[in-house]
Each structure stands twice: as structure tokens, then as C-alpha cells.
């Protein structure tokens, strides 16, 4: 117990603090005498608990959550599963949660390329299904989560597994008209409906990098766009039913 000798001058802020402690102590004593036990709020609790129904680990405290999967015809398991979430918690607490929960699933954190900063985290993992990545970003009063797991066996069955050190790029034509695609001095002519059933779609294994490719449908004008290919990933470029060029879709 703190005591103050007579004649000692106590700053005003300390007098208020001591008076507050005295009032709290007297209140607790009175409550104890009547048999009532007060429930004090856990003002500093930051524990996150696992949502048992989440396809990929996610805490129950989320203001937004979405699961996306990439599947292909003839392959039951998804090639790629992505969790996007926004959690009203500090980045450090979210990182602690994911390291604990992913470890329980047998995910092994990789040191190469890891980034851990006060407002951004990027970690790579080796999982029983295949490679995975976790990204956390702190913004305003919440932490955004991007968690992706890829299924190596499913990508192999779908015939889109890239070669080591390369990126796979597939072309598909869902339209009725012939389409001509040009990529890095390679020209591919796709008849109508060509590549709708895998593995009919032509597949390129490209060195990592940014590429431009052009599409021409039934003698029409060229439509050119770019794609950034990363080693170990697989993408699909699709000509739609109306001859339109769809945005590239990451398959794996």
C-alpha cells in the first residue's frame, strides 16, 4: 500500500489517481459484502478465435469475408482456393492467429522472400496440397487478409501444371468464330470452340515476365493487352462466346 508522509506535496494528477483507486477499492469492498461479483470488461483482450466453418482459417471477428475457388472440368478438387477477409484487429494479432492456425494444419512457413513490416506482411508456406501465400495489410482500423492455397495434384490432373521455373499460359476459344492469338512471336489459331474441353486448349510454358498478346477474331482488328507471368503460376486467356477477350484468369 502506498503511503505519503505528512508535509509532502503530491501533484494533482497523482491525487486524482489515488482518489480513483480509493473509490474503486471501496466499491469492490461493498460489492463483496453483498455477495455481488462485478464483471469488469476485458478492455485489452485481443485474442482471435477460429471460425469452425471456414474453408480456410479465418477468425470469427471479421467485417468481411469471401472464399473463391478455381475449378476445372473433370477435376473434382479446386486447383486454387483464396480467402479474402477484413478483420477489425491489429496486424500483429492477426499474424499471431494465422501462424498458430496454419501450423495446426501442417503448413510450414518459408523464410525465403518473407516480408514482415508494421503495416504489411507477406509469407510463403509449403502445405500438404501445394504452395500457399499469406498477405496482411493494415489500413484504417482493420487488417486485410489474402490467403491462397494451390493444389498441385489437381493442377497436374487438369494438365495445367507449369514446368519448373516457368509459368503456364492456356488459350481457350468459347466462340464460334476462328480466333488468332499472338504471344511473344508465337501465333496460335484457334477454331471455334477449340480448347473448350481440356487438355485440348494449347498451353505455353513461358519464362517469368510481362508479356503482351494480341487477339484477332474472324479477321477483325487486333486487340492487345498484357499479362504478368510468375514462375509456378498457371493462367488462362479466354475468347468469349461473342468473340470478346476475357480478362486473364489465374488457374493455379
C-alpha positions in Angstrom: 0.0 0.0 0.0 1.3 3.5 -0.9 1.8 6.0 2.0 2.6 9.7 1.9 4.5 11.4 4.7 2.9 14.5 6.3 4.1 17.7 4.6 4.8 16.0 1.2 3.3 17.8 -1.7 1.6 15.4 -4.1 1.0 16.5 -7.8 -2.7 17.0 -8.7 -2.6 14.1 -11.3 -1.4 11.7 -8.5 -4.1 12.9 -6.1 -6.7 12.1 -8.7 -5.2 8.7 -9.3 -5.1 7.9 -5.6 -8.6 9.0 -5.1 -9.8 6.9 -8.0 -8.1 3.8 -6.6 -9.7 4.5 -3.2 -13.2 4.8 -4.8 -12.6 1.6 -6.7 -11.4 -0.3 -3.6 -14.4 0.9 -1.6 -16.8 -0.1 -4.3 -15.3 -3.6 -4.5 -15.4 -4.0 -0.8 -19.1 -3.0 -0.7 -19.9 -5.4 -3.5 -18.1 -8.2 -1.7 -20.1 -7.6 1.4 -23.4 -8.0 -0.5 -22.1 -11.1 -2.4 -22.2 -9.5 -5.8 -19.2 -10.0 -8.0 -18.7 -7.3 -10.7 -17.9 -8.4 -14.3 -15.1 -6.0 -15.4 -14.7 -5.5 -19.2 -11.7 -7.1 -20.9 -10.5 -3.8 -22.3 -7.2 -5.1 -23.6 -8.3 -8.5 -24.9 -7.0 -9.1 -28.5 -7.5 -12.9 -28.8 -8.9 -14.1 -32.1 -10.9 -17.4 -32.2 -11.2 -19.7 -35.2 -14.4 -19.9 -37.1 -15.0 -23.7 -37.3 -17.0 -23.4 -40.6 -14.3 -21.5 -42.6 -12.9 -23.3 -45.7 -9.6 -21.7 -44.9 -8.7 -20.5 -41.4 -10.5 -17.2 -40.5 -11.3 -15.7 -37.2 -14.9 -15.2 -36.0 -14.3 -11.4 -35.8 -14.5 -10.4 -39.4 -16.3 -7.5 -41.0 -15.9 -9.1 -44.5 -15.0 -12.5 -45.8 -15.1 -14.2 -49.2 -13.9 -17.6 -50.4 -13.1 -18.1 -54.1 -12.1 -21.4 -55.8 -10.8 -22.2 -59.3 -12.1 -25.5 -60.6 -11.8 -27.2 -64.0 -13.9 -29.7 -65.8 -13.1 -33.3 -64.9 -11.2 -32.4 -61.7 -13.2 -32.6 -58.5 -10.8 -30.7 -56.2 -10.2 -26.9 -56.7 -6.9 -26.0 -58.3 -6.7 -22.8 -56.2 -8.6 -21.6 -53.1 -8.4 -18.0 -52.0 -9.7 -16.4 -48.8 -10.2 -12.6 -48.7 -11.1 -11.0 -45.4 -11.1 -7.8 -43.4 -10.6 -8.1 -39.6 -11.1 -5.3 -37.1 -7.9 -6.2 -35.2 -4.2 -5.2 -35.1 -1.9 -6.7 -37.8 0.3 -8.3 -35.1 -2.7 -10.1 -33.6 -3.9 -11.3 -37.0 -0.4 -12.6 -37.8 -0.2 -14.5 -34.5 -3.6 -16.0 -35.2 -2.6 -17.3 -38.7 0.8 -18.6 -37.7 -0.9 -20.7 -35.0 -3.8 -21.9 -37.0 -1.8 -22.7 -40.2 0.7 -24.5 -38.1 -2.0 -26.8 -36.8 -2.8 -27.7 -40.4 0.8 -28.7 -41.1 1.7 -25.6 -43.1 5.4 -24.8 -43.0 6.4 -21.2 -43.1 9.2 -20.5 -45.6 11.9 -17.9 -44.8 12.8 -17.1 -48.4 11.1 -13.9 -49.6 9.3 -13.3 -46.3 8.3 -9.6 -45.6 7.3 -8.6 -42.1 6.7 -4.8 -41.5 4.4 -2.8 -39.2 1.8 -2.4 -41.9 2.4 -5.3 -44.4 3.2 -9.0 -44.1 3.9 -11.5 -46.9 4.7 -15.1 -46.1 5.0 -18.2 -48.2 4.1 -21.7 -47.0 4.6 -25.3 -48.0 1.4 -27.2 -47.4 0.3 -30.8 -47.8 -1.6 -29.8 -51.0 0.9 -27.4 -52.5 2.4 -23.9 -52.2 0.5 -21.2 -50.3 0.9 -17.5 -49.5 -0.4 -15.1 -46.9 -0.6 -11.4 -47.2 -1.7 -9.0 -44.5 -2.2 -5.2 -44.8 -3.0 -2.7 -42.1 -5.4 0.1 -43.1 -7.5 2.4 -41.0 -8.9 0.3 -38.1 -8.7 -3.1 -39.7 -6.3 -5.7 -41.2 -7.0 -7.1 -44.7 -6.2 -10.8 -45.4 -5.4 -12.5 -48.6 -4.7 -16.2 -48.1 -4.2 -18.5 -51.2 -3.5 -22.3 -51.3 -2.8 -24.1 -54.5 -3.4 -27.8 -55.2 -0.5 -29.4 -57.0 -2.2 -32.7 -57.7 -5.4 -31.0 -59.1 -3.3 -28.8 -61.4 -1.5 -31.9 -62.7 -4.7 -33.8 -63.4 -6.0 -30.7 -65.2 -2.9 -30.6 -67.4 -2.0 -27.0 -66.4 0.9 -27.7 -64.0 3.7 -25.4 -65.2 7.2 -26.7 -65.7 9.8 -25.9 -63.0 10.9 -22.3 -63.2 8.2 -21.5 -65.8 4.6 -20.1 -65.9 1.8 -21.9 -67.8 -0.5 -19.9 -70.1 -3.5 -21.6 -71.7 -5.7 -20.3 -74.6 -9.4 -21.1 -74.9 -11.9 -20.2 -77.5 -15.6 -20.4 -76.5 -16.8 -18.5 -79.6 -18.0 -19.9 -82.9 -15.5 -17.9 -85.0 -11.9 -18.6 -85.5 -9.5 -16.7 -83.2 -5.9 -15.9 -83.8 -3.7 -15.2 -80.7 -0.2 -13.9 -80.9 2.1 -14.1 -77.9 5.9 -13.4 -77.9 6.3 -14.1 -81.6 4.2 -17.3 -81.3 0.9 -17.3 -83.3 -1.9 -19.8 -82.4 -5.0 -20.2 -84.5 -8.0 -21.5 -82.5 -11.0 -22.8 -84.4 -14.4 -22.0 -82.9 -15.0 -23.9 -79.7 -11.3 -25.0 -79.7 -10.0 -25.7 -76.2 -13.4 -25.8 -74.5 -12.5 -29.3 -73.2 -9.2 -29.6 -71.5 -6.5 -30.6 -72.4 -7.4 -29.5 -76.0 -6.5 -25.9 -75.2 -3.0 -25.0 -76.3 -0.6 -24.5 -73.3 2.6 -22.5 -73.3 5.3 -22.7 -70.6 6.8 -19.3 -70.5 9.8 -17.8 -68.7 8.6 -15.4 -65.9 8.0 -11.8 -67.1 5.5 -9.4 -68.5 4.1 -10.2 -72.0 1.8 -8.5 -74.4 -0.5 -10.6 -76.6 -2.9 -9.8 -79.4 -6.2 -11.3 -80.3 -7.9 -11.2 -83.8 -11.3 -12.8 -84.3 -12.5 -13.6 -87.8 -10.3 -11.0 -89.5 -11.3 -8.2 -87.2 -9.0 -5.6 -85.6 -6.2 -6.6 -83.2 -6.9 -6.3 -79.5 -3.8 -6.1 -77.5 -3.3 -6.5 -73.7 -0.6 -7.5 -71.3 -0.1 -10.2 -68.6 2.5 -10.6 -65.9 3.6 -14.2 -65.5 5.2 -15.5 -62.3 7.1 -18.8 -62.1 4.9 -21.6 -60.7 1.6 -20.0 -61.8 -0.9 -21.1 -64.4 -3.2 -18.7 -66.3 -6.0 -18.9 -68.9 -6.8 -16.4 -71.6 -10.3 -17.0 -73.0 -12.1 -15.7 -76.1 -15.7 -15.4 -75.0 -18.8 -16.6 -76.9 -19.2 -13.2 -78.6 -15.6 -13.0 -79.7 -14.7 -10.8 -76.8 -11.4 -11.2 -74.9 -11.9 -12.0 -71.3 -9.6 -10.9 -68.5 -6.9 -13.5 -67.7 -7.9 -16.0 -65.1 -5.4 -17.5 -62.7 -5.9 -21.2 -62.6 -3.1 -22.2 -60.3 
